[in-house]
């Protein structure tokens, strides 16, 4: 399992996929930037520490990963790549078990990369799309979303970004709302602060996640004013414990191409932990809310809509709990890693067996 951009505690990579492999009895080597993120490797894996790729600082990480992967390749049945940059690291290799785990719309995400000069983003997006198509011809692909099939000519197996559903959760409360995930302007960072200010004295807002350079000082200032509680990065399992018992979970993503076709994992996590969701009207998010009946959809940048939804659930705890229960039941049946984890393991076993 290899990444040069993710925190080694990443929920999909570590919490779900590596755990599923270990539970199935497989040996796992985890190549990741442990030192960069200040993370101690979990004891069940063989850890390989590499530099992190971030912003324009990517060449050293890519070179090191290329060397490590090539030196380890012959000892491993399957090599799973979680960073699209690593497609360049395996270029020219002839290992039969190279798998690219596709869990974002990479060409569309270029528009959100502030470190890439605006005039170059179109060119970069086109180049990345060509790289994707080349990878799809040469390697095995696993897709995190069915909608990603549209980017490729061949059909590839889908391992959804589902979530672990706990056996028991507490009922919803009426004194706080939550947000889990990386905080950027495009992910609704400014709206989170605005919501917190409007609901100050009504409910508290727990913001759980690291922030980019733009949002970090704004979140810190809001935290210091007591407008919200910013926890910074928290390991996924611990973050979801904070979610439990909240009144609502927020997913206020902007209308960006990279977000339109991906079901926000945070919505599924909120519902799995017994908390109803409030989401912006991205197509995949809207479909998720409609199917699960586990939340409310508001407009983009509709802070007033968010505050009205929160106040509505404060005033009607019976309806709030009904929505939470229905949403949790849907996730348990349709977006449950207990069901998808074995399928993921089976796909890698299929690759390993040729």
C-alpha positions in Angstrom: 0.0 0.0 0.0 1.7 3.2 -1.1 1.0 6.9 -0.8 3.1 10.0 -0.8 0.3 12.6 -0.2 -2.1 11.1 2.4 -1.7 11.3 6.1 -0.8 7.6 7.1 -3.9 7.5 9.2 -6.2 8.2 6.2 -9.6 6.6 6.7 -9.9 4.8 3.4 -6.2 3.7 3.2 -5.5 2.7 6.8 -8.7 2.5 8.7 -10.6 0.6 6.1 -8.4 -1.1 3.5 -5.3 -2.0 5.5 -7.5 -3.2 8.4 -9.5 -5.4 6.0 -6.4 -7.0 4.6 -4.9 -7.7 8.0 -8.2 -9.1 9.3 -8.2 -11.4 6.2 -4.7 -12.7 7.2 -2.6 -10.9 4.6 0.8 -9.3 5.3 0.9 -5.5 4.5 3.8 -3.2 3.8 2.7 0.4 4.1 4.8 3.0 2.3 3.8 6.5 3.5 5.1 9.8 4.8 5.1 8.8 8.5 7.8 11.3 9.7 6.3 14.3 7.8 2.9 13.8 9.5 4.5 12.9 12.9 2.7 9.5 12.9 3.9 6.3 14.5 3.2 3.3 12.2 0.7 0.8 13.3 2.4 -2.3 14.7 0.6 -4.8 12.3 2.3 -3.4 9.1 5.8 -3.2 7.8 6.3 0.5 7.6 8.4 2.2 4.9 8.9 5.9 5.6 9.1 8.3 2.6 9.0 12.1 2.2 5.6 13.7 1.6 4.6 15.3 -1.7 2.9 18.7 -1.2 2.5 21.9 -3.1 5.4 22.3 -5.5 7.6 20.0 -3.3 7.1 16.7 -5.0 10.2 15.6 -6.9 12.1 14.2 -3.8 9.1 12.3 -2.6 8.5 10.8 -6.1 12.2 9.8 -6.5 12.3 8.1 -3.1 9.0 6.3 -3.6 10.2 5.1 -7.0 13.4 3.6 -5.5 11.5 2.0 -2.5 8.7 0.5 -4.6 11.2 -0.9 -7.2 13.3 -2.5 -4.5 10.3 -4.0 -2.7 8.3 -5.0 -5.8 9.6 -8.6 -6.2 8.6 -9.4 -2.6 5.0 -8.4 -2.9 2.0 -9.9 -4.8 0.2 -6.6 -5.2 1.2 -3.0 -5.2 -1.7 -0.6 -4.4 -1.1 3.0 -5.4 -3.1 5.7 -3.6 -1.5 8.8 -5.0 -1.8 9.5 -8.8 1.7 10.8 -8.7 2.9 7.3 -8.0 1.8 6.3 -11.5 5.0 8.0 -12.6 7.0 6.0 -10.0 6.0 2.7 -11.5 6.4 3.8 -15.1 8.4 1.1 -16.9 7.8 -1.6 -14.2 6.4 -4.9 -15.4 5.0 -6.2 -12.1 1.7 -7.9 -12.8 0.0 -6.8 -9.6 0.0 -3.0 -9.8 -3.3 -1.5 -8.7 -4.4 2.1 -8.8 -7.0 2.9 -6.2 -8.9 5.8 -7.8 -10.7 7.8 -5.1 -11.0 11.2 -6.6 -11.6 12.8 -10.0 -8.0 13.8 -10.5 -8.3 15.9 -13.7 -11.2 17.9 -12.1 -9.3 18.4 -8.9 -6.6 20.4 -10.7 -8.8 23.5 -10.6 -8.5 23.4 -6.8 -4.7 23.2 -6.6 -3.7 26.7 -5.6 0.0 25.8 -6.0 -0.5 25.3 -9.8 -0.5 28.7 -11.6 -4.0 29.3 -13.1 -2.8 29.5 -16.8 -1.3 26.0 -16.4 -4.3 24.2 -14.8 -6.1 23.4 -18.1 -2.9 22.0 -19.6 -2.2 20.0 -16.4 -5.8 18.7 -16.3 -5.4 17.4 -19.9 -2.1 15.8 -19.1 -3.4 14.1 -16.0 -6.4 12.7 -18.0 -4.0 11.2 -20.6 -2.0 9.7 -17.7 -5.2 8.2 -16.3 -6.1 6.5 -19.7 -2.5 5.1 -20.0 -2.7 3.7 -16.5 -6.1 2.2 -17.2 -4.6 0.2 -20.1 -1.5 -1.0 -18.2 -2.6 -1.6 -14.6 -5.6 -2.8 -12.5 -7.9 -0.1 -11.3 -10.3 0.0 -8.3 -12.8 2.9 -8.3 -14.3 4.5 -5.2 -17.3 5.7 -7.1 -19.5 4.1 -9.9 -19.6 7.5 -11.6 -15.8 7.3 -12.2 -16.5 4.6 -14.8 -17.4 7.4 -17.2 -13.7 8.5 -17.3 -12.5 5.1 -18.7 -13.4 3.0 -21.7 -13.1 -0.3 -19.8 -15.3 -1.4 -16.9 -13.4 -1.5 -13.6 -14.4 -2.9 -10.2 -15.9 -0.5 -7.7 -14.9 -0.5 -4.0 -17.1 2.3 -2.6 -16.0 4.8 0.0 -18.3 3.3 2.5 -17.9 3.5 6.2 -17.7 1.4 9.3 -21.1 1.3 11.1 -20.9 0.9 14.9 -23.2 -1.4 16.7 -24.5 1.2 19.1 -24.6 5.0 19.0 -26.2 7.5 21.4 -29.3 9.5 20.5 -28.9 12.9 18.9 -28.3 15.9 21.1 -29.5 19.6 20.8 -26.4 21.5 21.9 -23.8 21.1 19.1 -23.3 20.5 15.4 -20.2 19.0 13.8 -17.9 19.1 10.7 -15.4 16.4 9.9 -12.8 16.7 7.2 -10.1 18.9 5.7 -11.1 22.6 5.9 -10.7 24.7 2.8 -12.7 27.5 1.2 -14.0 25.1 -1.5 -15.0 22.6 1.3 -17.2 25.3 2.9 -14.7 26.7 5.4 -15.9 30.3 5.3 -19.5 29.1 5.6 -18.7 27.0 8.7 -17.4 30.2 10.4 -20.5 32.2 9.3 -22.8 29.4 10.6 -21.0 29.3 13.9 -21.3 33.1 14.3 -25.0 33.0 13.6 -25.7 30.2 16.0 -23.4 31.4 18.7 -25.2 30.9 22.0 -27.7 28.5 20.4 -25.5 25.5 19.6 -21.7 25.0 19.5 -19.8 24.0 16.3 -17.0 21.3 16.5 -14.7 21.6 13.5 -12.6 18.4 13.3 -9.8 18.4 10.7 -6.7 20.1 9.4 -7.0 23.3 7.4 -5.1 24.8 4.4 -3.1 27.9 4.6 -6.0 30.2 3.8 -8.4 28.8 6.4 -5.9 28.0 9.2 -5.6 31.6 10.6 -9.4 32.2 10.2 -10.3 29.0 12.1 -7.7 29.8 14.8 -9.1 33.3 15.3 -12.7 32.0 15.4 -11.6 29.3 18.0 -9.9 32.0 20.1 -13.0 34.1 20.0 -15.1 31.1 21.2 -17.2 31.1 18.1 -16.4 27.5 17.4 -14.2 24.7 18.6 -11.5 23.8 16.2 -9.9 20.4 17.1 -7.4 20.3 14.2 -6.5 16.9 12.7 -7.9 14.0 14.7 -7.6 10.3 13.8 -10.7 9.1 12.1 -12.0 6.8 14.8 -11.5 9.5 17.5 -13.1 12.1 15.2 -16.2 10.0 14.8 -16.5 9.5 18.5 -16.8 13.3 18.7 -19.5 13.2 16.1 -21.7 10.9 18.1 -24.5 12.6 20.0 -24.4 15.8 17.9 -27.5 17.5 16.5 -26.3 17.6 12.9 -23.3 17.0 10.7 -22.4 19.6 8.0 -21.1 19.0 4.5 -21.0 22.4 2.8 -18.9 21.7 -0.3 -18.8 24.2 -3.1 -20.0 23.5 -6.7 -16.6 22.3 -7.9 -16.1 19.6 -10.7 -14.2 17.3 -8.3 -17.1 17.2 -5.9 -20.0 16.7 -8.2 -19.7 13.0 -8.8 -18.4 11.8 -5.4 -20.6 10.9 -2.5 -19.2 12.8 0.5 -17.8 10.2 2.9 -18.5 12.6 5.7 -22.2 12.4 5.1 -22.1 8.6 5.3 -20.0 8.8 8.5 -22.5 11.2 10.1 -25.4 8.9 9.3 -23.5 5.8 10.4 -22.9 7.4 13.8 -26.5 8.4 14.3 -26.3 12.1 13.3 -28.4 13.6 10.5 -26.7 15.6 7.7 -27.0 19.0 6.2 -25.5 19.2 2.7 -25.1 21.5 -0.3 -26.9 20.4 -3.5 -24.1 18.6 -5.3 -25.6 15.8 -7.5 -24.1 12.8 -5.7 -24.7 14.3 -2.3 -28.3 15.2 -3.1 -28.9 11.6 -4.3 -27.4 10.2 -1.1 -29.6 12.4 1.1 -32.7 11.5 -1.0 -32.0 7.8 -0.9 -31.1 7.6 2.8 -33.7 10.3 3.9 -31.0 11.1 6.4 -30.8 14.9 6.1 -31.6 18.2 4.5 -30.2 19.8 1.4 -29.6 23.6 1.3 -28.2 25.9 -1.4 -24.6 26.7 -2.0 -23.4 29.3 0.4 -26.8 29.3 2.0 -25.8 29.9 5.5 -29.4 31.0 6.4 -30.7 27.7 5.1 -28.2 25.9 7.4 -29.2 27.8 10.5 -32.9 27.3 9.7 -32.4 23.6 9.4 -30.5 23.5 12.7 -33.2 25.5 14.5 -35.9 23.3 13.0 -34.2 20.2 14.5 -33.7 21.9 17.8 -37.4 22.6 18.0 -38.5 19.1 16.8 -36.3 16.5 18.5 -38.7 13.7 17.5 -38.3 14.5 13.8 -34.5 14.9 14.2 -34.1 11.5 15.7 -36.4 9.9 13.1 -34.2 11.3 10.3 -31.1 10.1 12.1 -32.5 6.6 12.6 -33.7 6.2 9.0 -30.3 7.5 7.7 -28.3 5.2 9.9 -30.4 2.2 8.8 -29.9 3.0 5.1 -26.1 3.3 5.5 -26.0 0.0 7.4 -27.6 -1.7 4.4 -26.1 0.2 1.5 -22.8 1.9 2.5 -21.3 -0.4 5.1 -17.6 -1.3 5.0 -18.4 -4.6 6.8 -19.9 -5.6 3.4 -17.5 -3.8 1.1 -14.3 -4.6 3.0 -14.4 -8.3 2.0 -15.1 -7.3 -1.6 -12.0 -5.1 -1.6 -9.9 -8.0 -0.2 -11.3 -10.4 -2.8 -10.4 -8.0 -5.7 -6.8 -7.8 -4.5 -6.7 -11.6 -4.1 -8.0 -11.9 -7.7 -5.1 -9.6 -8.9 -2.6 -11.6 -6.9 -3.8 -14.9 -8.3 -3.5 -13.6 -11.9 
